[in-house]
Amino acid sequence: MKRRVSKKDRSHMKVRGWLTLLLAIVFTLFGLAFGLAEYFIAAAVCALFLLVALLQVAGQRPQFKLETVSNRMAREQMGKILLIAHNLKPWPLFPLRLRITLQKEDTEPSELAYLEIALKPKEKKTIKIDVVCPHRGDYTVFLLPYCAEDIFGFFALPGQAMSSQKLLSLPQLTATPLTGLDSSIREEEESWQGLQGHLGQLIAESRLYQQGDALRTIHWKKSASRRALFSRLRESTTDYSCCLLLDNRLLGEGEEALNYEDCLCEVALSFLFAQLTNNQTVTLLPGGTILQAAQSIDKAAELLATMPFSADTVFGELKSLLESPHLPSKLYIALAQSVVPLLPLLEQITERGCSVVLLAPTDGFALADSGLQLSLPVINVDPPQIL
């Protein structure tokens, strides 16, 4: 559970410090009232203790540094942060209280660790701290100003020890259950290859029907709307064969939105892993990054970890595809919400001969009835389960 972290520790004298100061004042008053040297000696001893404690705690200047064992880790998996504390002084440093926090971009920080450490003279100590990033994306680990105490426990004074480290939390990938996904992708590709062999080249624009055109090339929908026969033309070749489009529309707020983005990126990463390990080249959209070999799975994970989610990006990507002279032969779309707003654009893409397949999480996704004459196959993907 996340806890709100105070921005700074307050400088204060502890209860026993106030009591010692009060005793010094009382002994001084008694000495003045009764004229006895013993009271003045007791007051001087209390004041001396306070002075020694103040000088000792003010002279503590340890060095702190945060380091990462690895600055990349899969979300919900255990990682390590190293806190290196170094006492440069020839005297010991007594309890130092440290807070370390973890923060994702603009979200509230959560307390990662609360430590109380003591250092011997010239001692250098390395402390390992467990860290778990609950969501994908960029994280920062902060070391807040520390609080130092003196040997008597009279004072607790803050000290500056600001340090930070960046972490990249990657979408999870479980390679073992991907056999079913791989076979589903192969079935869709074989089905499309059979359709391609029947039609010849990819379908593009249309023109008025001319005598001798084959019946299978007639654009029946356009002919019905224009009340004249139109034949489909055909394109020559494509620039690339396979695209994966991440439907990065926003859904929900706060924790709900973060969980949704994690799930969708892990669906996309599972597909990319299945394709790249079979030596298939995939173009990832948005971004247009071309991934070619199994070694690119690390690059794909980084791209998906930092992929922004916005309202209109996916519509712009589909329009850009329609404006390009050549479409890919296969377009996979990873999505986990209604496909209905995308269907008008997808219908135009399929009319030009591009095969469109939806990739969706197994739980709870159903293709809504759109009212358009468009039937899109859906491959359901099991996202990794967090145990």
C-alpha positions in Angstrom: 0.0 0.0 0.0 1.3 3.4 -0.9 2.0 5.9 1.9 2.4 9.7 1.5 5.9 10.8 2.3 6.6 14.0 4.1 8.7 16.4 2.0 11.2 17.1 4.8 12.1 16.1 8.3 11.8 18.8 10.9 14.8 19.9 12.9 13.9 19.6 16.6 15.3 19.0 20.0 14.0 15.7 21.4 12.2 15.4 24.8 15.3 14.4 26.7 17.1 17.4 25.3 14.4 19.7 26.5 14.5 18.0 29.9 18.3 18.5 30.2 17.9 22.2 29.2 15.2 22.6 31.8 17.4 21.0 34.5 20.3 23.3 33.6 17.9 26.3 34.0 16.5 25.0 37.3 20.0 24.2 38.8 21.1 27.7 37.8 18.1 29.3 39.6 18.6 27.1 42.6 22.3 28.2 42.7 21.3 31.8 42.5 18.6 31.4 45.2 20.7 29.3 47.7 24.2 30.4 46.8 25.4 26.8 46.6 28.2 25.9 44.1 26.8 22.3 43.7 23.8 23.7 41.8 26.0 25.7 39.4 28.2 22.6 38.8 25.1 20.5 38.0 23.8 23.3 35.6 27.3 23.4 33.9 27.3 19.6 33.4 23.9 19.7 31.8 24.9 22.6 29.6 28.1 20.8 28.6 26.2 17.7 27.6 24.0 19.8 25.4 26.9 21.6 23.8 28.8 18.3 23.1 25.7 16.7 21.6 25.0 19.8 19.4 28.6 19.9 18.1 28.7 16.2 17.5 25.5 16.0 15.6 26.3 19.2 13.6 29.7 17.7 12.6 28.2 14.6 11.0 28.8 14.8 7.2 28.4 11.3 5.8 28.3 10.7 2.0 25.4 8.9 0.5 24.9 7.5 -3.1 22.2 5.4 -4.8 23.2 2.9 -7.4 21.2 0.3 -9.4 22.2 -3.3 -10.0 20.2 -3.0 -13.2 18.3 0.1 -14.4 15.8 -2.1 -16.3 13.4 -4.7 -14.8 10.0 -6.2 -15.6 7.1 -4.8 -13.7 6.1 -6.6 -10.5 9.4 -8.3 -10.4 12.0 -7.8 -7.6 14.9 -5.6 -8.3 17.8 -4.2 -6.2 18.9 -0.7 -5.3 22.2 -0.1 -3.6 22.6 2.5 -0.9 26.3 3.4 -0.3 26.9 5.2 2.9 30.4 6.5 3.7 31.7 8.0 7.0 34.7 10.2 6.2 35.2 11.3 9.8 37.5 9.7 12.4 34.7 9.5 14.9 31.5 7.3 14.7 28.2 8.5 13.3 25.2 7.6 15.4 21.8 6.7 14.2 21.0 8.2 10.9 17.4 7.9 9.7 16.9 7.7 6.0 13.8 7.6 3.7 14.0 6.3 0.2 11.0 6.8 -2.1 9.9 5.4 -5.5 8.0 7.7 -7.9 6.5 7.1 -11.4 6.4 10.2 -13.6 3.7 12.6 -12.2 2.2 10.2 -9.6 2.5 10.4 -5.9 5.8 9.0 -4.4 5.6 5.9 -2.3 7.9 5.0 0.6 10.4 2.3 -0.5 12.5 2.0 2.6 13.0 3.6 6.0 16.5 2.9 7.4 18.3 3.6 10.7 22.0 3.1 10.3 25.2 3.8 12.3 28.7 4.1 10.9 32.0 3.4 12.5 35.0 5.8 11.9 36.0 5.7 8.2 33.4 3.0 7.5 31.8 2.4 4.1 28.6 0.4 4.1 26.5 -0.9 1.2 22.9 -1.7 1.8 20.7 -3.6 -0.6 17.1 -2.5 -0.9 14.4 -4.4 -2.7 12.4 -2.5 -5.2 9.3 -3.5 -7.2 7.7 -1.3 -9.9 4.0 -2.0 -10.1 3.5 -0.6 -13.6 5.5 -0.1 -16.8 7.3 3.2 -17.5 10.0 5.4 -16.1 10.5 5.5 -12.4 12.8 7.5 -10.1 14.2 6.4 -6.8 14.9 9.3 -4.5 17.0 9.5 -1.3 15.4 12.2 0.9 17.3 14.4 3.3 18.5 12.3 6.3 17.9 12.9 10.0 21.0 12.6 12.3 20.9 12.1 16.1 23.7 12.7 18.7 25.1 10.1 21.0 22.9 11.2 23.9 19.7 11.4 21.8 19.2 15.1 22.6 18.9 16.4 19.0 17.6 15.2 15.6 18.9 17.5 12.9 18.3 17.1 9.1 21.1 16.8 6.6 21.2 17.1 2.9 21.8 13.8 1.1 19.8 14.2 -2.1 20.5 11.4 -4.6 18.3 9.7 -7.2 18.4 6.9 -9.8 16.3 6.2 -12.9 14.6 2.9 -13.5 12.8 1.6 -16.5 10.0 -0.9 -15.8 9.3 -3.1 -18.8 6.0 -4.9 -19.7 6.0 -8.5 -18.5 6.5 -11.4 -20.9 5.9 -15.0 -20.1 7.3 -17.1 -23.0 6.0 -20.5 -22.0 2.3 -20.1 -22.8 2.8 -18.5 -26.3 2.5 -21.8 -28.2 -1.3 -21.2 -28.7 -0.7 -17.6 -29.8 1.9 -18.7 -32.3 -0.4 -21.3 -33.9 -3.2 -18.7 -34.0 -1.0 -16.2 -35.8 0.1 -18.9 -38.3 -3.5 -19.9 -39.0 -4.4 -16.3 -39.8 -1.3 -15.9 -42.0 -2.0 -19.1 -43.9 -5.6 -18.0 -44.5 -4.5 -14.6 -45.8 -1.9 -16.2 -48.0 -4.6 -18.4 -49.6 -6.8 -15.4 -50.2 -3.8 -13.5 -51.7 -3.1 -16.4 -54.1 -6.7 -16.4 -55.2 -6.9 -12.6 -55.8 -3.4 -12.2 -57.2 -2.0 -8.8 -56.2 -3.3 -6.5 -53.5 -6.5 -4.6 -54.1 -6.2 -0.8 -54.5 -8.4 1.8 -56.2 -11.4 1.2 -58.6 -12.5 2.4 -62.0 -15.6 2.1 -64.2 -16.3 -1.5 -65.4 -14.8 -2.3 -68.8 -15.8 -5.2 -71.0 -13.7 -8.2 -70.3 -13.2 -7.4 -66.5 -13.6 -10.6 -64.4 -16.7 -10.7 -62.2 -14.6 -11.2 -59.1 -13.0 -7.8 -59.5 -16.3 -5.9 -59.4 -16.6 -3.5 -56.5 -20.2 -4.4 -55.6 -20.6 -1.9 -52.7 -19.3 1.1 -54.7 -21.3 0.0 -57.7 -24.5 -0.1 -55.6 -23.9 3.3 -54.1 -23.0 4.9 -57.5 -25.5 3.0 -59.5 -22.8 2.0 -62.0 -20.5 -1.0 -62.2 -16.9 -0.4 -60.9 -14.0 -2.8 -61.1 -11.2 -2.9 -58.6 -7.7 -2.1 -59.6 -4.6 -3.8 -58.1 -1.4 -2.6 -56.6 2.0 -4.0 -57.4 4.0 -4.6 -54.3 4.0 -3.5 -50.7 6.7 -1.6 -48.8 6.4 -3.9 -45.7 4.5 -7.0 -45.0 3.4 -6.9 -41.3 2.5 -4.0 -39.0 1.5 -4.1 -35.3 -0.6 -1.0 -34.3 -1.0 -0.4 -30.6 -4.5 1.1 -29.9 -3.2 3.6 -27.4 -6.5 5.3 -26.7 -7.0 6.4 -23.1 -9.3 4.4 -20.8 -10.1 5.3 -17.2 -8.0 7.2 -14.7 -5.4 6.6 -12.1 -4.8 3.0 -11.2 -7.4 1.7 -13.6 -5.7 3.5 -16.6 -2.3 2.2 -15.5 -3.5 -1.4 -15.3 -5.2 -1.1 -18.7 -2.0 0.2 -20.3 0.1 -2.6 -18.7 -2.3 -5.2 -20.0 -2.4 -3.9 -23.6 1.4 -3.5 -23.8 1.9 -7.0 -22.6 -0.5 -8.3 -25.3 1.5 -6.5 -27.9 4.8 -7.7 -26.5 3.6 -11.3 -26.5 2.7 -11.0 -30.2 6.1 -9.4 -31.1 8.0 -12.1 -29.2 6.1 -14.8 -31.2 6.8 -13.1 -34.5 10.4 -12.1 -33.9 11.4 -15.6 -32.7 10.1 -16.9 -36.0 12.3 -14.4 -37.9 9.4 -12.3 -39.0 9.9 -8.6 -39.6 7.3 -6.4 -37.8 6.8 -2.6 -38.0 5.6 -1.2 -34.7 3.1 1.7 -34.8 2.9 4.4 -33.5 6.6 5.2 -34.2 7.2 3.2 -37.3 10.1 1.2 -35.7 11.1 -1.8 -37.8 11.9 -4.9 -35.6 13.7 -7.7 -37.5 15.2 -10.3 -35.3 14.8 -12.1 -31.9 17.4 -9.7 -30.5 14.9 -6.9 -31.1 12.6 -8.1 -28.4 14.6 -6.0 -25.8 14.1 -2.9 -28.0 10.4 -3.7 -28.4 10.0 -4.0 -24.6 11.6 -0.6 -24.2 9.4 1.0 -26.8 6.3 -0.4 -25.2 7.4 0.6 -21.7 7.6 4.3 -22.8 4.7 4.3 -25.3 2.5 7.3 -24.5 -1.3 6.9 -24.5 -3.4 9.6 -26.0 -6.9 10.1 -27.5 -6.3 10.5 -31.2 -3.0 8.8 -32.1 -4.5 5.6 -33.4 -6.8 7.5 -35.7 -3.9 9.4 -37.1 -1.9 6.3 -37.7 -4.8 4.6 -39.6 -5.3 7.7 -41.8 -1.6 7.8 -42.5 -1.8 4.2 -43.7 -4.6 5.0 -46.0 -2.7 8.0 -47.4 0.4 5.8 -48.2 0.7 4.5 -51.7 1.3 0.9 -50.4 -0.3 -0.9 -47.5 1.1 -3.7 -45.5 -0.2 -7.2 -46.4 -1.2 -7.7 -42.7 -2.2 -5.3 -40.0 -2.5 -6.5 -36.4 -4.1 -4.2 -33.9 -3.6 -4.7 -30.2 -6.6 -3.3 -28.4 -8.7 -3.9 -25.2 -11.7 -1.6 -25.8 -14.4 -1.1 -28.3 -13.2 -1.3 -32.0 -16.4 0.4 -33.2 -14.8 3.9 -33.6 -12.0 2.5 -35.7 -14.3 0.4 -38.1 -14.9 3.1 -40.8 -11.1 3.4 -41.3 -10.5 -0.3 -41.0 -13.2 -1.0 -43.7 -11.3 1.3 -46.1 -8.1 -0.5 -45.3 -9.5 -4.0 -45.9 -11.0 -2.8 -49.2 -7.5 -2.1 -50.4 -6.5 -5.7 -49.7 -4.9 -5.4 -46.3 -5.7 -8.2 -43.9 -6.7 -6.8 -40.4 -6.5 -9.0 -37.3 -7.3 -7.9 -33.8 -5.2 -8.9 -30.8 -7.0 -8.7 -27.5 -6.7 -10.0 -23.9 -8.6 -13.2 -23.3 -10.7 -11.9 -20.5 -13.9 -10.0 -21.4 -13.2 -8.7 -24.9 -16.0 -9.0 -27.4 -16.2 -7.5 -30.9 -19.3 -5.2 -30.8 -21.8 -5.2 -33.6 -20.9 -2.3 -35.8 -23.6 -2.4 -38.5 -20.8 -2.4 -41.2 -20.1 -5.3 -43.5 -16.8 -6.0 -41.9 -15.8 -9.2 -40.2 -12.5 -9.0 -38.3 -10.8 -12.1 -36.8 -9.8 -11.8 -33.2 -6.8 -13.6 -31.6 -7.1 -13.7 -27.9 -3.8 -13.4 -25.9 -3.3 -14.4 -22.3 -1.3 -11.6 -20.5 1.2 -12.8 -18.0 -0.3 -13.6 -14.6 1.2 -11.9 -11.5 1.5 -14.5 -8.8 
